[in-house]
């Protein structure tokens, strides 16, 4: 049988995710600040897009006027959660309401929760405070010059954010080609700078520098700082023998030691901390909780129909470039209209999911973490009739602000701790909060062990294992009962 080419026709089906769908999925996972950057990038690429509140946008078109009237009517609606958790105002499927929350002012715009509406003082918007390096270099420039100043600047650049020199001084001296004594002399000058304690190579040296500055570095304090391991273990009897002091003097020395800063460099920090900008705002209305999007960082996009008409007329008068200009204009129009719809759909989806989360966790907003209920993304997805992956994308990198603070939206999804006596299951976060409350209320000199914590929690109806209590304690950064007892003894001394 001969071998040769052959042409066959076959029909297959495959699932293909379009580029626009991929972009819509990506937009859903972005935070408000990331979305703002994405919108400004699109404004530079598409000449038909502009900001609705942009000055000089011109008179509104009839379509824009009709849209504004519709938005004003929608603005009178209010989506409140009553005492029973039911939504008041628009219906669950009222997509226009959801879009209205995306377009209009939010609590962030009106100055809530203070209701003052005043903008921050201009003094609060000044430049960043100087960091540790800038502060030390300014002092080095006033105290040193020439080669010593160059060495000091190099050493200052090697300090970590806590103010410690982590690189061995011998390696620094060898790299700079100077004597070790010369490097130690310059480092000694740096250790006299503010904040006191910077330039140290160990915790003991940092505390010793601060003790010298306070004129408390006598032989007894020197022996105490040299035996910090005994302080950590709480071996007070041996410390008294090593320092050759009585119990009262040791108590005063430990109090002095606790007054020193083990990380002096953090006084200046590494720059201004960027605040968390919430994506969803929850406030108290007349009839309950109100959920809305934080539109303070989301500019409203519109399609400039007047400019579109001008470009269309210009493309119609063209000759050889008429077709390419028309294609470019059509792409811009299509992309602009799709982006506006995608942003409205994103806002609708986020608001719908956030409203359902607030309804499920209403006890948390009313009474605190002790009333946080077990909740899964699947339960939210079934309630809002979405896929579980969509809910996961909505809560990813999103935060929610309420009168109790700002929380990551994933915080409200916790697994359940089963009740030991057939009662209602409790959230893992609630049980963790209960563990912390029990430890905070314990006798410091007689701390509760993990087994005792298990017994107390089981008596309250929580079926929990000892290893789970230990895991929760580690999550809360709470040491073991042995370490807590040791620290209590040192503190009592």
N, C-alpha and C positions, 0 to 999 in steps of 0.2 A: 504494500500500500504506500503510495507516495505521500511525502510530507510537504506541505505548502501552506501559505497564509490563508486565513479564512476570516470572514467578517460575520460576527454574531451580534444580535440585538438582545439585550437583557434589561429587565425592569427591576430596579431595586428602590427601596425606601430607606431614608436616613434622616436623622434629626440634625438639623443645622441651626446653630445659634447665629443670628444676624449680628452685624456690627453694631446696629442701633440697640439691640437687646443687650449685648455685652456692655455697652456704655451705660444703659439704664441700670443694669445690675451694679456696675461700679459706682454710679452716682448714689445708689441707695446705701452703700457702705461708707461713704464719705461723711465726715463731720461738717458742721456748718462752716467752719473756717476753711477747711479743705475745699468745700464746694464753692465758697466765695472766690478762692484763687482759680478754680476751674472756670467759673463764670467770667472772670476778668480776662482769662486767656481766650475764651471764646469770643468775647467782645472785640479783642484785637484781630481775630481771624475773620469774623463775619461783619461786614459793614452795615448790614441791615438790622443788627441787634443794638439796642441802646437801653440805658437805665430809665425807668419810668419817671424817677424824680430828678433826672438830669436837667440842669438849667439849659434853657435855650432849645428845649425839645420841640417847641412850636405848638401851635394850636392843636387840640385833640381832633382826631378824625371822628366821623359819625360812629364808626365801629367802636372806637375807644370810649366815646361818650356813653354809648349804650352799655358798654362793659362796666364803666364807672358807676352808672346808675344801679346796675345789677349788684355790683360789689357793695354799694352803700346800703342796699336793702339787706344783703346778707350780713352786713356788719352789725345789724340790730339783733341777730340771733345770738344766743348764748348757750354753750354746752356745759351744763352743770351736772354734777353727780349728787343726787339727793342722799339723805341718810341711809336709804336702803340700797344704795349703789346703783340705782337706775339713772339713766341719762335723761336730762331734761333739755328742751330746745329742739334742735334738729334731730331727725331720725338717724338710725345707725347707718343707713345707706345714703345719707345726704352728702353726695360728693361735692356739691357746690359749697356747702358749709366748710368742708375740709379745705377746699381751695381758698376760701375767704380767709381762713386762719393763716394761710401762707402769704397772702397778699397784704394784710393789714397789720396795724400796730399790735405789738404784744406787750406783756408786762415790762419787758426790758426797755421798750420805747417810752412808756409812760412813767417810768421811775418807780415802779413797784419794787419791794413791798412798802417802802416808806411813803408812797403816794405824793412825794414832793415834786417830782418831775424836774428837779434841779440837776444840772450836769455836774460832773466832778470838777473840783477846783483846778484851775490851770497849774497850780503849784504841784499837784499830784501827777501831772503829765510831764514832768521834767526829765532830764537825762538820767541814765542809770548811775547809781552810786559807784564810786571807784572800787575796784576789786582789791584782793589782797596784794597782787603783784604791783599794781599802781601805787598803793599806799606804801609798800616797802621800798619801791624804787625812789619815791619822792624823799623818803627819809635817808636812803643811801646817798642820794645826790647832795644832801645837805651835810652829811657826816664824812663822806669819803671823796676821793678824787684820784685821777690817774689810773694806774694799774689796779689798785684796790677797788675802785668803783667798778671797773670791768669785771673783776672777780666776783664782787658782790652781786652784780646784776645776773651773772651766770648762776650763782648759787640760788638767788631768789627765783629764777626760772625753773629750778629743779624742785622747789617745794610743792607738796601736794596741797589739796584744798584745805586740809586741817592745819597746815603750817609746818609739817615735818619734812626734814631732809631724808628721803628714803634711799638715796644712792650713797654708797660708802665714800667718805671724804678722801680716802686714799686714791680711789679711781678718778675722782674729780681733779685732784692735784696732779695726777699723772697725765690726764688728758689736757690740762692747761699748761703743763710743763713748769710747774712751780713747786716749791718745797711744801711738805705737809704742814710745817709750822706756819707758813704764810697763809695757807688756806684756813687753818684753825683760827688764826688771828682775825681774819676777815669774817669768818663765821661767828666769832665771839662778838664782833661789832653788830652783826645782824641780830643776834640774840638779845641785844639791848633795845631793839626797836619795839614799837607798839604794833599789834597787841602783844602783851608780855607772854613769852613762851614760844614764839615762832622761831624757827631755825633749829629746833631740838631734833635729835636723832632717835630719841626713844621717849616713852611716857615718863620714865623716871627723870630724865634730863629736863623735860618740859616742866614738870612739877618743881624741880629744883630751881629752875630759872625764876619761876613765880615766887617761890619761897624766899629767894635772895632779894627779889624786888620788894617783898613785904617785910624784909629784915627779920625773917623767922627761920633762917637756915642755920640753926645751931646744931651741935653734934647729935642731939636727940632726934630732931627732924631729919637730919641727914641719914640716920640709921633707919628711921621709919620709911623714908622714900626708897632706900636701898633694899627694903624687904616688902615690896608691894605684893609679893606672892602670899605672904602671911596675912596681909590685909584682905586679900581676895578670899582666902580660906576662912577668915574670921578667927584666927588663932590669937586671941587677945592675950592669953597668959604668956605665950612665947614672945609676943611683941613687947610686953612690959619688961621682960628679961633682956631682950636685945637692945631696947632703947634706954634701959635703966631708969624707968620712970614708974610712978605709981598709977593707980587706976584713974584718978582725976586728971593728971597730966596727959595720959594717953587719950582720954576723952577729948580734951582740948585740942590735942594734935590732930586727931581724926576729924574733928569739926573744921579745923583750919585746912586740912587736906581736901575735904569735900568742897570747900569754897573756891578751889582752884579750877581753872578751865582746862580739861584734858585735850581740847581741840580748839586752840585759840584762833586758828585761821578761819574758822567758820563764822567769826564775828563779822567779817566783811563778805563772806560768801563768794560765789563765782558769778555774780550778776543778778539782775532783777528776775524774780521768779514770775513766769508767765501764768496768769490766772486761768482757771478752767472756765471756758465759755459753754454754758449748757445749751443743749439742742432743744430740750423740751422744758416748759415752765408749768408748774402746778401751783395754783394759788387758791385761796378760799374766796368763793363767791357768796352771794346772798343765800343760795340754796344748797351749797355744798362745795365740792372741789371742781375747779375749772382747769382744763388741760388745753394748752395752746403751744404752738411752736414759737421759738425764739427767732423772730424775723429781724432782729437788730443787725445780724451779720449776713442776711440774705437780701441782696438787692433784687427788685422786681424787674424782670425783663419784658420788653415789648418789641414788636416788629415795627419798624418805621415804614409805614405804608407810603408816606409822601416820598421818601427817598427811594423806595422801591419803584414807584411810578416814574421818577426822574431817570433812574438807571434803565428802566424798561424802554422809555422813549428814546434814550440815547442809543441803546443797543439796536432799536429798530431803524435808526438813521445810518447805522454803520454799513460798510461795504464788505470787505473781505473778512473782517473780524466779527461780523454780526453773529455768526453761529456760535463761536467760542464764548462771546460775551453773554449770549442768551443762556448757554449751558451753565456758565458760572453763576449767573443771576438765579437760575432755577435751583441750583445746588444750595445757594445761600438761603433762599426762601424756604426750601424744604428743611434744611438743617435748623434754621431759626424757629420755625413752627414746631418741629419735633422737640427741640430743646425746651421750649416753653411748656409744651404738654408733659414732657418728662419731669420737669421740675414740679409741676402741679401734682402729677401722679406720685412723685416721691414724697411730697408734703402730705398728701392724703394718706399714703401708706404709713408713714411714721406717726402721724396723729392718730390714726385708727388703732395701731398697735399700742401706743403710749396710753390712750384712753382706756383700753382694755386692761392694761397692766395696773393702772391706778384704780380701776374698779375692783380688780381682784385683790389688790394690796391696800385697800382703803383703811384697814386697821392700822397699818404702819404709819400712814400720814396723820391719822387721828391720835394714836396712842404711843407710837414708837416701835422700836425694833422687837420688843417682846410680842407684838401682834403680827409679825411678818409670817405669812402663810407659805407652805410649800407650793411651788409653782414651776411648771415646765413650759418650754417653748411649744411643745405639741399642744398643750391645753390652750395656749393663746392662739395658736394657728387654727385650731378647730373653732374657737369662738369668733374669730374675725374672718373665717373661711379663706385662709391663705395657706400656702405651703410652709412647712416648718423651716425650710432653708431661707424663705423670705423674712420670717420673723428673726432668724439669726442674723441676717444682714442688716435688718433695721436696728437692732440693739448693739451691733458691733460699733465700738468707738463712739457711742453716743452717751450723753450724760443728761441727767434730769435734775432740775433745781426746784426745791420746795422750801417751806419755812424751817425745815429741819436740816437743810444743807444741800450740797450738790452730791449726787450719787451716780455711779455708773449704772446704766440700765440693766446690765447683767446681774447687778446685785440683787434684783428682785426675783431672780430665778434660783431657787435653792431646792435641794432634795429634802425628802421628809425623814424625820426621826420617828419611828413607829412608837405608838403609845403602849405602855406595858400592861395597862388594865382595860384595854379596849376603848380608850378615849380617842379624842381627835389627835391626829398626827401633828407634830410640831416641826417648824422649819429648822434646818441645821444652824442658820444664823441666830435664831432665837435661843437655841440650846447653847451656842457659843457665848452669847451674851449672858446667859444664866451662869455658865461656868465662871466667867469673869466676875460676875456679881458675888458669887459664893467665895471666890478667892479674895476679893476686895474686903469682904466682911469677916474674914477669918482672923484669928489671933495670930499676929506676926510671929510670936515665939512658939506657937503650936499650929503650924500650917496644915492644911488639909492635904492628904495624900490623894493620888489618883483613885485608889480604891474607895476612899471615903467620899470623894466627889461622885463616883458611880453610884454609891448607895443613896446619897442625897438626891441625885437626879432620878433614880429609879423610884424613890419614895414620892417624887413629884409626878410620876407617870411617864417618864422618858425611858424607853428600852434602849440602853446605850452600853457599849462595851468599854472596857478600860483603855484599850488601844485607841478608841475614838476620842476619849477624853484627853489622852496624851497628845493626839494629833491636834485637837482644838487648842490645847494649851500652847503648843508650839506655834500654831498660826497666830495666836494672840501675843507671841513673844513673852510668855510667862514662864519663868524658870521652874524647875522641879521643887518639890516641897523641901528637899535638903538644901538647895541653893537659897530658897526664900528664908529658911530658918537661919542660915549662916549670915545672910545680909541683914536680917533683923537683929541678930546679936551685935553686928558691927554698928548698926544704926543706934541701937540702945546704948552702946558704950559711949 
